[in-house]
Amino acid sequence: MKKTSLVILMVMLFLSCDKQKAFEEFRRIEGQSWNNNDVLHFNVSMSDSARAYNVYISVRNTGNYEFSNLYLFVTAHSPNGSFLRDTVEITLADARGKWIGEGAASVFTLYHPYKQNIRFPLHGIYTFDIEQAMWIKDLKHITDIGLRIENAGERR
């Protein structure tokens, strides 16, 4: 009985709230083929304007991805309508072709720092739009794209 209670307690602790995470969501790329016209939208409700955050772009790719990097256009919209557009390069493999992300089977996940130690000064919904910028109409072997926002005082 004590062993069962200990296992249940450990599972609950493992699955408990991720204290550093303020937001995390993934969008699945249908058929692992990301069309250059497909924009992924992430709506994030922010209400703590005093706290600093780190923003990460998450990429899941298969081992069959043809490139060592990924270019993205990222547009962040604030609740008042202003926006910031960036071009982001994410390195997915080292010079020898070894995937940098953590792998499970043949899928690799990488958390790329996008913005560090930033504040969201307005309360409300911030929208992050992410689109592939590889100049290929249908980019193959990207399975998911995600956005993670965590408290800047915490470490992943």
SULPE-V501049 format. One line per field, one symbol per residue. phi: phi as a letter, one per 40 degrees, with the letter a starting at -180 (. if undefined). A space follows every 10 residues. Layout:
BEGIN
phi = ???
END
This chain:
BEGIN
phi = .ccccccccc ccccccdccc ccaaabbccd gfbcccccbc bbbbcbbbcc ccbbbbbbbb bcccdcbcba cbbbbbbccc gcabbbbbbb cbbcccgccc ccbbgbbbbb bbcbbbfbbb cbchcbbbbb bcbcgbdbcc gccabbbbbb cccbbc
END
